[in-house]
C-alpha cells in the first residue's frame, strides 16, 4: 500500500495531482480556500517530534505535487466574484528550488500569494540555453564582429526554443508577432550577456586600464573592414571607444552593482522579453505579453518578500530598483543603435544574417508604441479618487528621508496646487505670443526653464543645495519631457475637438506651426512639410499622447509621474550627490503613489498594484517620445527651420 508523501500515513491515493492521505488532502483544500494571512514557520516552538506547522505542511503538499488549480472552487452562498477573490488570495509556498514538472501556462493571471513557480521553472531552462549558447560560440575561430554576428541565426533559434519550452502559450502567436518579439529580445540578450560576463570576470575587468579596453575593441573589429577601408587603432578608439565606455559605465556597471541572484535575473529577463509596447504586434500578442508581465511582476514581488524574510519595505525598495533595469537596458539599446549606424558608416562587415537582424532591430525601435492593453484596465480608470487631494501641507517638505508612514501622500498632495500655479503662469506667458509658430514658441524656452526651476525649488527645497551644473542638467532634461507632456494635458482639455480632426486638419495645424520659420527662398510646400514632419506628429499622437490619455490620470497620479520623470538619477553628467538625492526622492514618490492607489481603490491591493505598474510605463513612453523628438529636431536643422537658439542649445546638450 502506498504511503502519504506528506505525513507518511500508510493509506494514500491521488488527490489534487499528488499522492497524499485524505487528511492531508483535506488540509490542502482548506488551505487553498482559507482567507487567513500568510504566517511564518513556527516549527521551532513545537518541540522535537511535534507536527509541522501550517506553512511547512503546505510546502510538503506542494513538493508532493498537489496543485491549487485542481482544487474545486469553494461553493456556498458567496457570489462568483467572491469565489474568484478566494482563489486569487489562496496561498502556495512552493520552494524556489523545486521545479515544476511541466511548462506552465501564464495566460491565467490570478496567482496564489507567495507563488513563484513560473520564475522557478525558467531557471534550469535558461541554464540549458546558456550552456548551448556557450558551446556554439566557443566553436568560433575568431570573435571579431563578422564571425560573432554570423551566429545571429543560432541566437534566434536558441531564444525561440527557450521561450516555447518555458511559455507554451507563446507558440500560438502568429509568425510575425513571434519574429518581432524574438528579434527584439536577441538584441537585449547581447546587452545582458555582457553583464553576465562582467559578473564572472569582475576582478579581471576592474584591473583593466584604457589601453587594455582599446586592445579588446580593436581585436573585435580586426578583419571586419572591407578591403582597403581598414581603420587605424586611433581612429577605431576615437569612433567607437566612447560608446564602449558609456556602455560599461552606464549599462553594465549599474546592473552589476545590483548583484542579481538567479531568480531576480530570470524575472528581469522575462519582463524584458514580454514587452507589450510594440505597435506592430497584434492585440492578441499584446494581451499575452501584458498578462505574462503581470504574472512575473507578482511572482518577483512574492519572491522578494520571502527573500527578505517578510520585510515588506526592503522587498518594495528592491522591487523598484529591479524595475529600473528595463530602462537601463533600453538606454543601452539606443547606444547600440548608434554603434550599428557607425558600423555602416565605417563599412564594418557584419554577416548578412546578422546585418538583417540589426536592420530589423532598427525598425523595431522605430515602431515602439503603445497598444490599447489598458482597455483591460477600464475598471481601474473609471474608479474615482477617494484621497483628499485638496488638503495642503503648510510648508515645502524635505524628501531625503524615505521612511514614510503608511498611507502618507503629503508630498504629492503638496505639489498639486504648486503645479496649478506653474501651469497658470505658463499659460499667461504663452498667451502673449502674437504667433504660435515654431520660432516664437521656442523663443520662450528660457521662460520655461525659469518657471520649472521656481516650481522645483518651491516644492523640493533640497534641490537648491545641488550644484549649478546638476540643477541645469536636470531642469533642461525635464523641460524637453515637459514639451511632450503638455500636449497630453492640452488633449485632455480638447479631447472631443481633437478626436473629430481628420488628417487634412492636422496637416493644416502642422503647416501653420512651421509658417514663417523657413529661411528666405527655403520655404517648403505643404505637401513637402507633411511628408517630412507628418509622420512624427502622427507618431507622437498615436504612441505617446493617446496611450497616456487612455490611462485617465487624476491630478495626484499626474503629479507623481511628473516628479518620477523629473528626478531621473540615470544621467551620466550629474554628480553622485545629485544621483543620491534623485533616487531618494523617487523612492518617496513611488511609496506615496502606491499609498494613494491603495486608498483610491479602497484597500484592493491587486487593483492598486496593477494600476501602479501601468503608471510606471509612462516614463518609458515619454523616453521613447524624446527619441522621436530628437529626430524631428534634426530634421528641423536639415530643412533649415528657424527655431530659437535657447531651444537649440538645450536639444544639442540632450543629444550629447
Secondary structure as the mmCIF struct_conf table of DSSP 4:
data_model
#
loop_
_struct_conf.conf_type_id
_struct_conf.id
_struct_conf.beg_label_comp_id
_struct_conf.beg_label_asym_id
_struct_conf.beg_label_seq_id
_struct_conf.end_label_comp_id
_struct_conf.end_label_asym_id
_struct_conf.end_label_seq_id
HELX_LH_PP_P HELX_LH_PP_P1 UNK A 2 UNK A 4
TURN_TY1_P TURN_TY1_P1 UNK A 5 UNK A 7
BEND BEND1 UNK A 10 UNK A 10
STRN STRN1 UNK A 13 UNK A 15
TURN_TY1_P TURN_TY1_P2 UNK A 16 UNK A 17
STRN STRN2 UNK A 18 UNK A 20
HELX_RH_AL_P HELX_RH_AL_P1 UNK A 22 UNK A 33
HELX_LH_PP_P HELX_LH_PP_P2 UNK A 36 UNK A 38
HELX_RH_3T_P HELX_RH_3T_P1 UNK A 43 UNK A 45
BEND BEND2 UNK A 46 UNK A 46
TURN_TY1_P TURN_TY1_P3 UNK A 48 UNK A 49
HELX_LH_PP_P HELX_LH_PP_P3 UNK A 50 UNK A 53
HELX_RH_AL_P HELX_RH_AL_P2 UNK A 54 UNK A 63
TURN_TY1_P TURN_TY1_P4 UNK A 64 UNK A 65
HELX_RH_3T_P HELX_RH_3T_P2 UNK A 68 UNK A 70
BEND BEND3 UNK A 71 UNK A 71
HELX_LH_PP_P HELX_LH_PP_P4 UNK A 72 UNK A 75
BEND BEND4 UNK A 76 UNK A 78
HELX_RH_AL_P HELX_RH_AL_P3 UNK A 80 UNK A 89
STRN STRN3 UNK A 91 UNK A 91
TURN_TY1_P TURN_TY1_P5 UNK A 96 UNK A 97
HELX_LH_PP_P HELX_LH_PP_P5 UNK A 98 UNK A 100
BEND BEND5 UNK A 101 UNK A 102
BEND BEND6 UNK A 107 UNK A 107
HELX_LH_PP_P HELX_LH_PP_P6 UNK A 111 UNK A 112
STRN STRN4 UNK A 113 UNK A 113
TURN_TY1_P TURN_TY1_P6 UNK A 114 UNK A 114
HELX_RH_AL_P HELX_RH_AL_P4 UNK A 117 UNK A 137
TURN_TY1_P TURN_TY1_P7 UNK A 138 UNK A 139
BEND BEND7 UNK A 141 UNK A 141
BEND BEND8 UNK A 144 UNK A 144
HELX_RH_AL_P HELX_RH_AL_P5 UNK A 145 UNK A 149
TURN_TY1_P TURN_TY1_P8 UNK A 150 UNK A 151
HELX_RH_AL_P HELX_RH_AL_P6 UNK A 152 UNK A 166
HELX_RH_3T_P HELX_RH_3T_P3 UNK A 168 UNK A 172
BEND BEND9 UNK A 173 UNK A 173
HELX_RH_AL_P HELX_RH_AL_P7 UNK A 175 UNK A 200
TURN_TY1_P TURN_TY1_P9 UNK A 201 UNK A 201
HELX_RH_AL_P HELX_RH_AL_P8 UNK A 202 UNK A 206
TURN_TY1_P TURN_TY1_P10 UNK A 207 UNK A 207
HELX_RH_AL_P HELX_RH_AL_P9 UNK A 210 UNK A 221
TURN_TY1_P TURN_TY1_P11 UNK A 222 UNK A 223
STRN STRN5 UNK A 225 UNK A 225
HELX_LH_PP_P HELX_LH_PP_P7 UNK A 226 UNK A 226
TURN_TY1_P TURN_TY1_P12 UNK A 227 UNK A 228
HELX_LH_PP_P HELX_LH_PP_P8 UNK A 230 UNK A 232
HELX_RH_AL_P HELX_RH_AL_P10 UNK A 233 UNK A 247
HELX_RH_PI_P HELX_RH_PI_P1 UNK A 248 UNK A 252
HELX_RH_AL_P HELX_RH_AL_P11 UNK A 253 UNK A 257
TURN_TY1_P TURN_TY1_P13 UNK A 258 UNK A 258
HELX_RH_AL_P HELX_RH_AL_P12 UNK A 262 UNK A 273
BEND BEND10 UNK A 274 UNK A 274
STRN STRN6 UNK A 278 UNK A 278
TURN_TY1_P TURN_TY1_P14 UNK A 279 UNK A 280
BEND BEND11 UNK A 281 UNK A 281
HELX_RH_AL_P HELX_RH_AL_P13 UNK A 283 UNK A 307
TURN_TY1_P TURN_TY1_P15 UNK A 308 UNK A 310
HELX_RH_AL_P HELX_RH_AL_P14 UNK A 312 UNK A 322
TURN_TY1_P TURN_TY1_P16 UNK A 323 UNK A 324
HELX_RH_AL_P HELX_RH_AL_P15 UNK A 325 UNK A 345
TURN_TY1_P TURN_TY1_P17 UNK A 346 UNK A 347
STRN STRN7 UNK A 348 UNK A 348
HELX_RH_AL_P HELX_RH_AL_P16 UNK A 352 UNK A 366
TURN_TY1_P TURN_TY1_P18 UNK A 367 UNK A 367
STRN STRN8 UNK A 368 UNK A 368
HELX_RH_3T_P HELX_RH_3T_P4 UNK A 372 UNK A 377
HELX_RH_AL_P HELX_RH_AL_P17 UNK A 378 UNK A 382
BEND BEND12 UNK A 383 UNK A 383
HELX_LH_PP_P HELX_LH_PP_P9 UNK A 384 UNK A 385
BEND BEND13 UNK A 387 UNK A 387
TURN_TY1_P TURN_TY1_P19 UNK A 389 UNK A 390
HELX_LH_PP_P HELX_LH_PP_P10 UNK A 391 UNK A 393
BEND BEND14 UNK A 394 UNK A 395
BEND BEND15 UNK A 400 UNK A 400
HELX_LH_PP_P HELX_LH_PP_P11 UNK A 404 UNK A 405
TURN_TY1_P TURN_TY1_P20 UNK A 406 UNK A 407
HELX_RH_AL_P HELX_RH_AL_P18 UNK A 410 UNK A 430
TURN_TY1_P TURN_TY1_P21 UNK A 431 UNK A 432
BEND BEND16 UNK A 434 UNK A 434
BEND BEND17 UNK A 437 UNK A 437
HELX_RH_AL_P HELX_RH_AL_P19 UNK A 438 UNK A 442
TURN_TY1_P TURN_TY1_P22 UNK A 443 UNK A 444
HELX_RH_AL_P HELX_RH_AL_P20 UNK A 445 UNK A 459
HELX_RH_3T_P HELX_RH_3T_P5 UNK A 461 UNK A 465
BEND BEND18 UNK A 466 UNK A 466
HELX_RH_AL_P HELX_RH_AL_P21 UNK A 468 UNK A 493
TURN_TY1_P TURN_TY1_P23 UNK A 494 UNK A 494
HELX_RH_AL_P HELX_RH_AL_P22 UNK A 495 UNK A 499
TURN_TY1_P TURN_TY1_P24 UNK A 500 UNK A 500
HELX_RH_AL_P HELX_RH_AL_P23 UNK A 503 UNK A 514
TURN_TY1_P TURN_TY1_P25 UNK A 515 UNK A 516
STRN STRN9 UNK A 518 UNK A 518
HELX_LH_PP_P HELX_LH_PP_P12 UNK A 519 UNK A 519
TURN_TY1_P TURN_TY1_P26 UNK A 520 UNK A 521
HELX_RH_AL_P HELX_RH_AL_P24 UNK A 526 UNK A 540
HELX_RH_PI_P HELX_RH_PI_P2 UNK A 541 UNK A 545
HELX_RH_AL_P HELX_RH_AL_P25 UNK A 546 UNK A 550
TURN_TY1_P TURN_TY1_P27 UNK A 551 UNK A 551
HELX_RH_AL_P HELX_RH_AL_P26 UNK A 555 UNK A 566
BEND BEND19 UNK A 567 UNK A 567
TURN_TY1_P TURN_TY1_P28 UNK A 569 UNK A 570
TURN_TY1_P TURN_TY1_P29 UNK A 572 UNK A 573
BEND BEND20 UNK A 574 UNK A 574
HELX_RH_AL_P HELX_RH_AL_P27 UNK A 576 UNK A 600
TURN_TY1_P TURN_TY1_P30 UNK A 601 UNK A 603
HELX_RH_AL_P HELX_RH_AL_P28 UNK A 605 UNK A 615
TURN_TY1_P TURN_TY1_P31 UNK A 616 UNK A 617
HELX_RH_AL_P HELX_RH_AL_P29 UNK A 618 UNK A 638
TURN_TY1_P TURN_TY1_P32 UNK A 639 UNK A 640
STRN STRN10 UNK A 641 UNK A 641
HELX_RH_AL_P HELX_RH_AL_P30 UNK A 645 UNK A 655
#
